[in-house]
Amino acid sequence: MTATDTVTPGTRRALSSLSIVLPCFNEAPNVLAAVTEARQAAERFAHQHEIVVVDDGSSDDTLAIAEALAAKDPRVRVVAHDGNRGYGAAVRSGIAASQGDWVLLTDGDLQFDLSELSRFLDLTAGHELVAGYRLGRADPRWRLLAAGAWNGLMRHSFGIGVRDVDCAFKLVRGPSLRALALTCDGAMVSTELLVRGRMAGWRFAEVGVQHRPRLAGEPTGGDIRVILRAFRERQALLRRLRAERRSASAAQRTAVA
């Protein structure tokens, strides 16, 4: 991340450098607008920025469009998966590729207005993560009901005191985020990030954000395969965390002895 943005007079600039991570799967109708909106937000709120587009094995023209954008703007970088590895894998690849002091984890489906990042900036002081929660969520009723049940399950299973676990509008301190050992390849990555962040002593803040309807592209959240994978990953993460706690306790007892 070497290029410095041209400062717009009168614009507040709170972040030294910002990486915006956009996981994409079959988002050809959206990726151009998503990168454009990301660029506009980054130029307003950061001295330096990069946009990391992660193509998760799309079967449409998402990758070609993203690569064409990157060829025109060195601040746009593309990470390409050989196949469809999952939302969590795309998020993890984007995090690994990021270089910014702050990382905005969002999606490439245009359901968030990234100009609302302005409301996150004052909360970066003293917090490692500022998490959005959706106001007036623009999804079908069945998805609202399913999301509410899933959110409650995550809060109960992992003790997460966050209103909207899976909201794809999270601003995270870059070095802290890249230090997390995330493992989930599916939708559970959002829960794992919050759990491991808490374990690492992160301080959280929350901000309500507007949610726009999806107008194009392929939603995957209602895919039965994605849902079943999330439940399997939930069980695997619970087991993994228990094993890690047992190992840490054993190591502590050994150190004391």
Contacts in CASP RR format, 6 or more apart in sequence:
PFRMAT RR
TARGET T0000
AUTHOR 0000-0000-0000
METHOD contacts of the structure
MODEL  1
MTATDTVTPGTRRALSSLSIVLPCFNEAPNVLAAVTEARQAAERFAHQHE
IVVVDDGSSDDTLAIAEALAAKDPRVRVVAHDGNRGYGAAVRSGIAASQG
DWVLLTDGDLQFDLSELSRFLDLTAGHELVAGYRLGRADPRWRLLAAGAW
NGLMRHSFGIGVRDVDCAFKLVRGPSLRALALTCDGAMVSTELLVRGRMA
GWRFAEVGVQHRPRLAGEPTGGDIRVILRAFRERQALLRRLRAERRSASA
AQRTAVA
1 17 0 8 1.000
1 19 0 8 1.000
1 48 0 8 1.000
1 49 0 8 1.000
1 50 0 8 1.000
1 75 0 8 1.000
1 99 0 8 1.000
1 100 0 8 1.000
2 48 0 8 1.000
3 48 0 8 1.000
3 74 0 8 1.000
3 75 0 8 1.000
4 47 0 8 1.000
4 48 0 8 1.000
5 42 0 8 1.000
5 43 0 8 1.000
5 46 0 8 1.000
5 47 0 8 1.000
5 48 0 8 1.000
5 49 0 8 1.000
6 43 0 8 1.000
7 13 0 8 1.000
7 47 0 8 1.000
8 43 0 8 1.000
8 44 0 8 1.000
11 44 0 8 1.000
12 44 0 8 1.000
12 45 0 8 1.000
12 118 0 8 1.000
12 121 0 8 1.000
13 44 0 8 1.000
13 45 0 8 1.000
13 46 0 8 1.000
13 47 0 8 1.000
14 45 0 8 1.000
14 46 0 8 1.000
14 121 0 8 1.000
14 122 0 8 1.000
14 124 0 8 1.000
15 45 0 8 1.000
15 46 0 8 1.000
15 47 0 8 1.000
15 101 0 8 1.000
15 102 0 8 1.000
15 121 0 8 1.000
15 124 0 8 1.000
16 46 0 8 1.000
16 47 0 8 1.000
16 48 0 8 1.000
16 101 0 8 1.000
16 102 0 8 1.000
17 46 0 8 1.000
17 47 0 8 1.000
17 48 0 8 1.000
17 49 0 8 1.000
17 50 0 8 1.000
17 99 0 8 1.000
17 100 0 8 1.000
17 101 0 8 1.000
17 102 0 8 1.000
18 42 0 8 1.000
18 45 0 8 1.000
18 46 0 8 1.000
18 48 0 8 1.000
18 49 0 8 1.000
18 50 0 8 1.000
18 100 0 8 1.000
18 101 0 8 1.000
18 102 0 8 1.000
18 103 0 8 1.000
18 104 0 8 1.000
19 49 0 8 1.000
19 50 0 8 1.000
19 51 0 8 1.000
19 52 0 8 1.000
19 98 0 8 1.000
19 99 0 8 1.000
19 100 0 8 1.000
19 102 0 8 1.000
19 103 0 8 1.000
19 104 0 8 1.000
19 174 0 8 1.000
20 38 0 8 1.000
20 41 0 8 1.000
20 42 0 8 1.000
20 49 0 8 1.000
20 50 0 8 1.000
20 51 0 8 1.000
20 52 0 8 1.000
20 103 0 8 1.000
20 104 0 8 1.000
20 106 0 8 1.000
20 114 0 8 1.000
21 52 0 8 1.000
21 54 0 8 1.000
21 91 0 8 1.000
21 94 0 8 1.000
21 95 0 8 1.000
21 97 0 8 1.000
21 98 0 8 1.000
21 103 0 8 1.000
21 104 0 8 1.000
21 105 0 8 1.000
21 106 0 8 1.000
22 31 0 8 1.000
22 34 0 8 1.000
22 35 0 8 1.000
22 38 0 8 1.000
22 51 0 8 1.000
22 52 0 8 1.000
22 53 0 8 1.000
22 54 0 8 1.000
22 106 0 8 1.000
22 107 0 8 1.000
22 108 0 8 1.000
23 54 0 8 1.000
23 56 0 8 1.000
23 87 0 8 1.000
23 88 0 8 1.000
23 90 0 8 1.000
23 91 0 8 1.000
23 94 0 8 1.000
23 107 0 8 1.000
23 108 0 8 1.000
24 30 0 8 1.000
24 31 0 8 1.000
24 34 0 8 1.000
24 53 0 8 1.000
24 54 0 8 1.000
24 55 0 8 1.000
24 56 0 8 1.000
24 58 0 8 1.000
24 62 0 8 1.000
24 66 0 8 1.000
24 90 0 8 1.000
24 107 0 8 1.000
24 108 0 8 1.000
25 55 0 8 1.000
25 56 0 8 1.000
25 57 0 8 1.000
25 58 0 8 1.000
25 62 0 8 1.000
25 84 0 8 1.000
25 86 0 8 1.000
25 87 0 8 1.000
25 90 0 8 1.000
25 218 0 8 1.000
25 220 0 8 1.000
26 58 0 8 1.000
26 59 0 8 1.000
26 60 0 8 1.000
26 62 0 8 1.000
26 217 0 8 1.000
26 218 0 8 1.000
27 34 0 8 1.000
27 58 0 8 1.000
27 60 0 8 1.000
27 62 0 8 1.000
27 108 0 8 1.000
27 109 0 8 1.000
27 217 0 8 1.000
27 218 0 8 1.000
28 58 0 8 1.000
28 60 0 8 1.000
28 61 0 8 1.000
28 62 0 8 1.000
28 65 0 8 1.000
28 217 0 8 1.000
29 216 0 8 1.000
29 217 0 8 1.000
30 108 0 8 1.000
30 109 0 8 1.000
30 110 0 8 1.000
30 216 0 8 1.000
30 217 0 8 1.000
31 53 0 8 1.000
31 62 0 8 1.000
31 65 0 8 1.000
31 66 0 8 1.000
31 69 0 8 1.000
31 108 0 8 1.000
32 65 0 8 1.000
32 69 0 8 1.000
33 110 0 8 1.000
34 108 0 8 1.000
34 109 0 8 1.000
34 110 0 8 1.000
35 51 0 8 1.000
35 53 0 8 1.000
35 66 0 8 1.000
35 69 0 8 1.000
35 76 0 8 1.000
37 110 0 8 1.000
37 113 0 8 1.000
37 114 0 8 1.000
38 51 0 8 1.000
38 106 0 8 1.000
38 114 0 8 1.000
39 49 0 8 1.000
39 51 0 8 1.000
39 73 0 8 1.000
39 75 0 8 1.000
39 76 0 8 1.000
40 114 0 8 1.000
40 115 0 8 1.000
41 114 0 8 1.000
41 115 0 8 1.000
41 117 0 8 1.000
42 49 0 8 1.000
42 51 0 8 1.000
42 75 0 8 1.000
43 49 0 8 1.000
44 115 0 8 1.000
44 117 0 8 1.000
44 118 0 8 1.000
45 117 0 8 1.000
45 118 0 8 1.000
45 121 0 8 1.000
46 102 0 8 1.000
48 100 0 8 1.000
49 75 0 8 1.000
50 75 0 8 1.000
50 76 0 8 1.000
50 77 0 8 1.000
50 98 0 8 1.000
50 99 0 8 1.000
50 100 0 8 1.000
51 75 0 8 1.000
51 76 0 8 1.000
51 77 0 8 1.000
52 77 0 8 1.000
52 78 0 8 1.000
52 79 0 8 1.000
52 94 0 8 1.000
52 97 0 8 1.000
52 98 0 8 1.000
53 66 0 8 1.000
53 69 0 8 1.000
53 70 0 8 1.000
53 76 0 8 1.000
53 77 0 8 1.000
53 78 0 8 1.000
53 79 0 8 1.000
54 78 0 8 1.000
54 79 0 8 1.000
54 80 0 8 1.000
54 81 0 8 1.000
54 90 0 8 1.000
54 91 0 8 1.000
54 93 0 8 1.000
54 94 0 8 1.000
54 97 0 8 1.000
55 62 0 8 1.000
55 63 0 8 1.000
55 66 0 8 1.000
55 78 0 8 1.000
55 79 0 8 1.000
55 80 0 8 1.000
55 81 0 8 1.000
56 81 0 8 1.000
56 83 0 8 1.000
56 84 0 8 1.000
56 85 0 8 1.000
56 86 0 8 1.000
56 87 0 8 1.000
56 89 0 8 1.000
56 90 0 8 1.000
57 63 0 8 1.000
57 80 0 8 1.000
57 81 0 8 1.000
57 82 0 8 1.000
57 83 0 8 1.000
57 84 0 8 1.000
57 85 0 8 1.000
58 84 0 8 1.000
63 78 0 8 1.000
63 80 0 8 1.000
66 76 0 8 1.000
66 78 0 8 1.000
67 78 0 8 1.000
69 76 0 8 1.000
70 76 0 8 1.000
70 77 0 8 1.000
70 78 0 8 1.000
77 97 0 8 1.000
79 93 0 8 1.000
79 94 0 8 1.000
79 97 0 8 1.000
81 89 0 8 1.000
81 90 0 8 1.000
81 93 0 8 1.000
85 185 0 8 1.000
86 185 0 8 1.000
86 186 0 8 1.000
87 185 0 8 1.000
87 186 0 8 1.000
87 187 0 8 1.000
87 189 0 8 1.000
87 220 0 8 1.000
87 226 0 8 1.000
88 182 0 8 1.000
88 184 0 8 1.000
88 185 0 8 1.000
88 186 0 8 1.000
88 187 0 8 1.000
88 188 0 8 1.000
88 189 0 8 1.000
89 185 0 8 1.000
89 186 0 8 1.000
91 105 0 8 1.000
91 182 0 8 1.000
91 189 0 8 1.000
91 190 0 8 1.000
92 182 0 8 1.000
92 185 0 8 1.000
92 189 0 8 1.000
95 103 0 8 1.000
95 105 0 8 1.000
95 177 0 8 1.000
95 178 0 8 1.000
95 182 0 8 1.000
96 178 0 8 1.000
98 174 0 8 1.000
98 177 0 8 1.000
98 178 0 8 1.000
100 174 0 8 1.000
101 173 0 8 1.000
101 174 0 8 1.000
101 175 0 8 1.000
102 124 0 8 1.000
102 171 0 8 1.000
102 172 0 8 1.000
102 173 0 8 1.000
102 174 0 8 1.000
103 171 0 8 1.000
103 172 0 8 1.000
103 173 0 8 1.000
103 174 0 8 1.000
103 177 0 8 1.000
104 114 0 8 1.000
104 117 0 8 1.000
104 169 0 8 1.000
104 170 0 8 1.000
104 171 0 8 1.000
104 172 0 8 1.000
105 168 0 8 1.000
105 169 0 8 1.000
105 170 0 8 1.000
105 171 0 8 1.000
105 172 0 8 1.000
105 193 0 8 1.000
106 112 0 8 1.000
106 114 0 8 1.000
106 168 0 8 1.000
106 169 0 8 1.000
106 170 0 8 1.000
107 168 0 8 1.000
109 214 0 8 1.000
109 217 0 8 1.000
109 219 0 8 1.000
110 212 0 8 1.000
110 214 0 8 1.000
110 215 0 8 1.000
111 138 0 8 1.000
111 168 0 8 1.000
111 211 0 8 1.000
111 212 0 8 1.000
111 213 0 8 1.000
111 214 0 8 1.000
112 168 0 8 1.000
112 169 0 8 1.000
112 209 0 8 1.000
112 210 0 8 1.000
112 211 0 8 1.000
112 212 0 8 1.000
113 209 0 8 1.000
113 210 0 8 1.000
113 212 0 8 1.000
116 169 0 8 1.000
116 207 0 8 1.000
116 209 0 8 1.000
116 210 0 8 1.000
117 171 0 8 1.000
119 207 0 8 1.000
119 208 0 8 1.000
119 209 0 8 1.000
120 130 0 8 1.000
120 132 0 8 1.000
120 171 0 8 1.000
120 207 0 8 1.000
123 130 0 8 1.000
123 205 0 8 1.000
123 207 0 8 1.000
124 130 0 8 1.000
124 171 0 8 1.000
124 173 0 8 1.000
126 203 0 8 1.000
127 173 0 8 1.000
127 202 0 8 1.000
127 203 0 8 1.000
127 204 0 8 1.000
127 205 0 8 1.000
128 172 0 8 1.000
128 173 0 8 1.000
128 176 0 8 1.000
128 197 0 8 1.000
128 201 0 8 1.000
128 202 0 8 1.000
128 203 0 8 1.000
128 204 0 8 1.000
129 170 0 8 1.000
129 171 0 8 1.000
129 172 0 8 1.000
129 173 0 8 1.000
129 176 0 8 1.000
129 194 0 8 1.000
129 197 0 8 1.000
129 202 0 8 1.000
129 203 0 8 1.000
129 204 0 8 1.000
129 205 0 8 1.000
130 170 0 8 1.000
130 171 0 8 1.000
130 172 0 8 1.000
130 204 0 8 1.000
130 205 0 8 1.000
130 206 0 8 1.000
130 207 0 8 1.000
131 162 0 8 1.000
131 164 0 8 1.000
131 167 0 8 1.000
131 169 0 8 1.000
131 170 0 8 1.000
131 194 0 8 1.000
131 204 0 8 1.000
131 205 0 8 1.000
131 206 0 8 1.000
131 207 0 8 1.000
132 164 0 8 1.000
132 167 0 8 1.000
132 169 0 8 1.000
132 170 0 8 1.000
132 206 0 8 1.000
132 207 0 8 1.000
132 208 0 8 1.000
132 209 0 8 1.000
133 162 0 8 1.000
133 163 0 8 1.000
133 164 0 8 1.000
133 167 0 8 1.000
133 206 0 8 1.000
133 207 0 8 1.000
133 208 0 8 1.000
133 209 0 8 1.000
134 164 0 8 1.000
134 167 0 8 1.000
134 208 0 8 1.000
134 209 0 8 1.000
134 210 0 8 1.000
134 211 0 8 1.000
135 208 0 8 1.000
135 209 0 8 1.000
135 210 0 8 1.000
135 211 0 8 1.000
136 210 0 8 1.000
136 211 0 8 1.000
137 144 0 8 1.000
137 147 0 8 1.000
137 211 0 8 1.000
138 211 0 8 1.000
138 212 0 8 1.000
138 213 0 8 1.000
138 214 0 8 1.000
139 147 0 8 1.000
139 211 0 8 1.000
139 213 0 8 1.000
143 221 0 8 1.000
143 222 0 8 1.000
146 222 0 8 1.000
147 166 0 8 1.000
150 165 0 8 1.000
150 166 0 8 1.000
150 230 0 8 1.000
151 163 0 8 1.000
151 164 0 8 1.000
151 165 0 8 1.000
151 166 0 8 1.000
153 234 0 8 1.000
154 160 0 8 1.000
154 165 0 8 1.000
154 191 0 8 1.000
154 234 0 8 1.000
155 161 0 8 1.000
155 162 0 8 1.000
155 165 0 8 1.000
157 234 0 8 1.000
157 238 0 8 1.000
158 191 0 8 1.000
158 194 0 8 1.000
158 195 0 8 1.000
158 238 0 8 1.000
160 191 0 8 1.000
160 194 0 8 1.000
160 195 0 8 1.000
160 198 0 8 1.000
161 204 0 8 1.000
162 194 0 8 1.000
162 204 0 8 1.000
162 206 0 8 1.000
163 206 0 8 1.000
165 190 0 8 1.000
165 191 0 8 1.000
165 194 0 8 1.000
166 187 0 8 1.000
166 190 0 8 1.000
166 191 0 8 1.000
167 190 0 8 1.000
167 209 0 8 1.000
168 190 0 8 1.000
169 209 0 8 1.000
170 190 0 8 1.000
170 193 0 8 1.000
172 193 0 8 1.000
176 197 0 8 1.000
176 200 0 8 1.000
176 202 0 8 1.000
177 193 0 8 1.000
179 200 0 8 1.000
180 193 0 8 1.000
180 196 0 8 1.000
180 197 0 8 1.000
180 200 0 8 1.000
181 196 0 8 1.000
182 189 0 8 1.000
182 192 0 8 1.000
182 193 0 8 1.000
182 196 0 8 1.000
183 192 0 8 1.000
183 237 0 8 1.000
183 240 0 8 1.000
184 191 0 8 1.000
184 192 0 8 1.000
184 233 0 8 1.000
184 237 0 8 1.000
185 233 0 8 1.000
186 226 0 8 1.000
186 229 0 8 1.000
186 230 0 8 1.000
186 233 0 8 1.000
187 221 0 8 1.000
187 226 0 8 1.000
187 229 0 8 1.000
187 230 0 8 1.000
187 233 0 8 1.000
188 230 0 8 1.000
188 233 0 8 1.000
188 234 0 8 1.000
188 237 0 8 1.000
191 234 0 8 1.000
191 237 0 8 1.000
192 237 0 8 1.000
194 204 0 8 1.000
195 237 0 8 1.000
195 241 0 8 1.000
198 204 0 8 1.000
220 226 0 8 1.000
221 227 0 8 1.000
END
